[in-house]
Every structure is written in C-alpha cells, then in structure tokens.
Amino acid sequence: MRNSPFTGPAGLGAFRRELRDWLDEHDLSPAGDDGGLDGQVGQLARVRRALWAAGWMRYGWPAEVGGLGGPSALRAVLGEEVAARDLAEPGIWSMVEVLVPTLIDYAPPALAAELVPRLLGGEEQWCQGFSEPGSGSDLASLSTRAVPSADGEGWRVSGQKVWTSLAQYAARCVLLARTGSPGHAGISAFLVDMDSPGITVRPLRTMHGVDEFAEVFLDDVHVPAPRLLGAPGDGWRLAMDLLPHERSTCFWHRIAHLYSRLDRLLADGCEADPDALGAAWLDLHTIRCRSAATQARLAGGGRLGPETSVDKILLAGAEQRLFDTARDLLPGTVELSPHAGWRTGYLYSRAATIYGGTAEIQRNIVARRLLDLGKE
Ligand SMILES: Cc1cc2nc3c(=O)[nH]c(=O)nc-3n(C[C@H](O)[C@H](O)[C@H](O)COP(=O)(O)OP(=O)(O)OC[C@H]3O[C@@H](n4cnc5c(N)ncnc54)[C@H](O)[C@@H]3O)c2cc1C
C-alpha cells in the first residue's frame, strides 16, 4: 500500500488502472441472489472490508480518519468502478460520502479518528436522522428535543424520526434535535449510538418492496456530551453543509450505475428505438457533465452549496427518463416481473424526486438562492 501517490490526471488514470487490475484478481461479485436488503447490506460490508484491507477504500480520505490522502476524486473513481461492476447497491454505498465529511468537519477529532474507520472499513453501517413526521421539506420545524441531562454529563433526547434509511442496520445516527428556540438557530446535531436504551426502530416498507427506511423513536435517550457535533445551535449549518454532499460524489457513483443500466437496455435488444435511447443517453450525459464540474470544484477545494440543487434536478430527471424508457421499450417488464431488476429500478426511480430534498424544493432553491427571484 503506498501513501497518496495518485495525484493529478495521470494519478487518477493510474489509480483506475491499478484498481481495475486488483478487482479483476479479487472477485467481489455478489454470490447469486442478493437476498434482498439483508443481502445488499451484507455484500456492502464484505466489499468495504476487502477494499479497506487492500487500501483502496482509504484513498481520498485524510490520515486523521485512517485515510491515505490524495484527491477526493479517487473516491469518485472507486465508487464508479464498484457501481459499473454491480458490486454494491449505489445508494447505500454512497452514504459514506455524506456522513464522513460531516464527521471530519464537526466531530471532536478523537471521535472521528475512532469511529470513521469502522464505517469506511465496513464494520458498521450508519444512518441520518433528519426528517420527522411533520418536518421533511420544512426541516427547520423539527421537534425532536435534546435537553442537558441533570448530571451535566450530556443530553437527553426524545422525539421521532421517519424515513431514516437503513436505521435497522445502523450502529450510529447523525441526528438533528432542537436544543433551543424555534427556527434554525435552535437546532443541534449529535452522533447517537443506535443501541442506546430508549431507541426503538420500526422498519417501513417502500413501494419497491423492501424495508429500506424506518421510523426511529427516541424516548429519553442519553447522549454523552462529546457526541455533540459542533457547538449547540450548529445543527442547521451542519445540515446545510451535509446536503450538498448528497449531490456530489454520491451522484458520480449513481450516474455510473445508471450508465450500466442503459447498457443493459441495449443488451436487452432495445437498440431498435434510437430516438428514445438517445434522449435517455443525452439526459445521462448532461448530468455527468454537470457532476464532473461539481467534482472539479471539490478538487479545487471549493465548498459545495445551493448550486448542487441543479445536479439534483438533472439527476432525478435522468434517472426517471431512463426507467421510463425501459418501461416503454420492454413492454410488461416493469408491470409483470416482480423480481426483475427493471421493476425495482423503475419504482425506486420515482423516489429520486423526493429523497435528499424534493424536486419542488430544489427548484425553489434555484429560484431564490441562485437566480434571486424572490420568495414567491
Ligand atoms: C428513498 C428515501 C430515502 C430517504 N432517506 C432519508 C434518510 O435517511 N434520512 C432522513 O432524514 N430523511 C430521509 N428521507 C426523507 C426525505 O428527505 C423527505 O421525504 C423529503 O425531504 C420530503 O419530505 P416529506 O416526505 O416530509 O414531504 P413534504 O415536505 O411533506 O412534501 C410533500 C410535497 O409537498 C411539496 N412541498 C413541500 N413544501 C413545499 C414548498 N415550500 N414549495 C413547494 N412544494 C412544497 C414537496 O415537494 C412534496 O411534493 C428519505 C426519503 C426517501 C424517499
């Protein structure tokens, strides 16, 4: 294992070549039937453990959290290769891209150094507890409450989260709770152990038939003081910093996954309708170009902000168009084959305009914060 040798365009190319050779020699393909979500989460852990042990999973992350350094683009290349080979489900693969930068920026350094390697190395799965039954798009209205504990050693948290992806598998949760007055300034963030007394997780079934997310109930849960992320009241800033990460390297991985599905559509004999395939390809290519520009900004040390809402709008549109095309060109496949990948992909693509901020909210952000069009 060498320390951060992969810099510059030549370095990225070398990284990709060496990684491909390694993946050719070490077959990490899922064994047979994926066994549903349990199988996908197990496969994710297996792939991560192998890539961590061989060093690949460490590139692009700083030494402070067990990384080997180098540009963040190395993580984009790794995720792209993993997605192109179908080694892990792209959504759950990419969660580290959201949670780890947040931990690096906001957790006490000793906490990040201790726990991040467990996530990157496949020992643990984590989740993100933001949404609540009355607070999705209007996240700032959240009402889960954290109050200082009587012994002064931490916090007591009570409330309910919903749509928490993979909560039933998670060892930790990046959780938002209210510690002060109503509004943005009264929100704080915590890293909560999911096995703490007082936490109940109830999985929810999605329309594509898996329990991908869950309700999480918190009943007077003790959270130790060092688990506060940032300072009291930093929760909104953390959320605003975290959400653009859902729209950068994560998308690069997802785009690679969608290209593999377009290739599959061609392999399934759909080349007879070049117009429809061309339109699907064009949407994919557009978001790939946009996402490449976002990657370049990240590589230049830029902070991501509301402009990533454009990426989200393009990604959701491209994903839905691709699966709409599959539905049109493979009549009956989506509707009549409950176990086929096309059906799952089609149904999941409907969520693309909801998760990580709905399409309407993204357009509001573009109108207000990028185009300065005013509130209404
Ligand atoms: C697959 C999936 C995974 C998810 N994973 C997580 C997770 O891990 N952690 C987590 O915290 N959350 C997660 N979510 C929740 C997601 O962030 C919310 O569903 C999303 O923010 C929308 O909130 P809501 O569901 O409460 O809808 P609402 O906010 O109630 O919105 C309902 C409808 O009203 C529209 N609307 C609302 N306000 C406005 C407005 N001001 N202007 C115009 N239109 C508006 C919306 O666009 C939407 O069409 C996940 C969701 C999905 C689908």
Ligand as a Chemical Component Dictionary entry (heavy atoms), coordinates in Angstrom:
data_LIG
# 
_chem_comp.id                   LIG 
_chem_comp.type                 NON-POLYMER 
_chem_comp.pdbx_formal_charge   0 
_chem_comp.three_letter_code    LIG 
# 
loop_
_chem_comp_atom.comp_id 
_chem_comp_atom.atom_id 
_chem_comp_atom.alt_atom_id 
_chem_comp_atom.type_symbol 
_chem_comp_atom.charge 
_chem_comp_atom.model_Cartn_x 
_chem_comp_atom.model_Cartn_y 
_chem_comp_atom.model_Cartn_z 
_chem_comp_atom.pdbx_ordinal 
LIG C1  C1  C 0 -35.870 6.692  -0.513 1  
LIG C2  C2  C 0 -35.853 7.759  0.531  2  
LIG C3  C3  C 0 -34.845 7.751  1.491  3  
LIG C4  C4  C 0 -34.823 8.728  2.494  4  
LIG N1  N1  N 0 -33.850 8.664  3.458  5  
LIG C5  C5  C 0 -33.820 9.574  4.449  6  
LIG C6  C6  C 0 -32.865 9.483  5.500  7  
LIG O1  O1  O 0 -32.015 8.573  5.516  8  
LIG N2  N2  N 0 -32.890 10.396 6.488  9  
LIG C7  C7  C 0 -33.806 11.420 6.517  10 
LIG O2  O2  O 0 -33.747 12.232 7.418  11 
LIG N3  N3  N 0 -34.765 11.517 5.547  12 
LIG C8  C8  C 0 -34.789 10.623 4.522  13 
LIG N4  N4  N 0 -35.754 10.705 3.537  14 
LIG C9  C9  C 0 -36.796 11.717 3.672  15 
LIG C10 C10 C 0 -36.713 12.849 2.661  16 
LIG O3  O3  O 0 -35.649 13.726 2.966  17 
LIG C11 C11 C 0 -38.075 13.564 2.700  18 
LIG O4  O4  O 0 -39.039 12.635 2.229  19 
LIG C12 C12 C 0 -38.111 14.803 1.853  20 
LIG O5  O5  O 0 -37.279 15.797 2.389  21 
LIG C13 C13 C 0 -39.546 15.347 1.734  22 
LIG O6  O6  O 0 -40.142 15.496 2.974  23 
LIG P1  P1  P 0 -41.602 14.870 3.274  24 
LIG O7  O7  O 0 -41.558 13.436 2.884  25 
LIG O8  O8  O 0 -41.953 15.223 4.666  26 
LIG O9  O9  O 0 -42.576 15.610 2.250  27 
LIG P2  P2  P 0 -43.240 17.029 2.446  28 
LIG O10 O10 O 0 -42.205 18.006 2.886  29 
LIG O11 O11 O 0 -44.459 16.886 3.278  30 
LIG O12 O12 O 0 -43.653 17.401 0.963  31 
LIG C14 C14 C 0 -44.829 16.869 0.341  32 
LIG C15 C15 C 0 -44.973 17.521 -1.043 33 
LIG O13 O13 O 0 -45.144 18.948 -0.897 34 
LIG C16 C16 C 0 -44.156 19.644 -1.635 35 
LIG N5  N5  N 0 -43.719 20.833 -0.903 36 
LIG C17 C17 C 0 -43.440 20.913 0.427  37 
LIG N6  N6  N 0 -43.057 22.172 0.747  38 
LIG C18 C18 C 0 -43.075 22.875 -0.411 39 
LIG C19 C19 C 0 -42.752 24.225 -0.755 40 
LIG N7  N7  N 0 -42.338 25.099 0.180  41 
LIG N8  N8  N 0 -42.868 24.619 -2.034 42 
LIG C20 C20 C 0 -43.272 23.751 -2.991 43 
LIG N9  N9  N 0 -43.600 22.444 -2.742 44 
LIG C21 C21 C 0 -43.501 22.033 -1.474 45 
LIG C22 C22 C 0 -42.997 18.655 -1.767 46 
LIG O14 O14 O 0 -42.173 18.960 -2.869 47 
LIG C23 C23 C 0 -43.730 17.338 -1.908 48 
LIG O15 O15 O 0 -44.129 17.154 -3.247 49 
LIG C24 C24 C 0 -35.805 9.750  2.525  50 
LIG C25 C25 C 0 -36.812 9.768  1.546  51 
LIG C26 C26 C 0 -36.835 8.775  0.565  52 
LIG C27 C27 C 0 -37.931 8.820  -0.457 53 
# 
loop_
_chem_comp_bond.comp_id 
_chem_comp_bond.atom_id_1 
_chem_comp_bond.atom_id_2 
_chem_comp_bond.value_order 
_chem_comp_bond.pdbx_ordinal 
LIG C1  C2  SING 1  
LIG C2  C3  SING 2  
LIG C2  C26 DOUB 3  
LIG C3  C4  DOUB 4  
LIG C4  N1  SING 5  
LIG C4  C24 SING 6  
LIG N1  C5  DOUB 7  
LIG C5  C6  SING 8  
LIG C5  C8  SING 9  
LIG C6  O1  DOUB 10 
LIG C6  N2  SING 11 
LIG N2  C7  SING 12 
LIG C7  O2  DOUB 13 
LIG C7  N3  SING 14 
LIG N3  C8  DOUB 15 
LIG C8  N4  SING 16 
LIG N4  C9  SING 17 
LIG N4  C24 SING 18 
LIG C9  C10 SING 19 
LIG C10 O3  SING 20 
LIG C10 C11 SING 21 
LIG C11 O4  SING 22 
LIG C11 C12 SING 23 
LIG C12 O5  SING 24 
LIG C12 C13 SING 25 
LIG C13 O6  SING 26 
LIG O6  P1  SING 27 
LIG P1  O7  DOUB 28 
LIG P1  O8  SING 29 
LIG P1  O9  SING 30 
LIG O9  P2  SING 31 
LIG P2  O10 DOUB 32 
LIG P2  O11 SING 33 
LIG P2  O12 SING 34 
LIG O12 C14 SING 35 
LIG C14 C15 SING 36 
LIG C15 O13 SING 37 
LIG C15 C23 SING 38 
LIG O13 C16 SING 39 
LIG C16 N5  SING 40 
LIG C16 C22 SING 41 
LIG N5  C17 SING 42 
LIG N5  C21 SING 43 
LIG C17 N6  DOUB 44 
LIG N6  C18 SING 45 
LIG C18 C19 SING 46 
LIG C18 C21 DOUB 47 
LIG C19 N7  SING 48 
LIG C19 N8  DOUB 49 
LIG N8  C20 SING 50 
LIG C20 N9  DOUB 51 
LIG N9  C21 SING 52 
LIG C22 O14 SING 53 
LIG C22 C23 SING 54 
LIG C23 O15 SING 55 
LIG C24 C25 DOUB 56 
LIG C25 C26 SING 57 
LIG C26 C27 SING 58 
# 
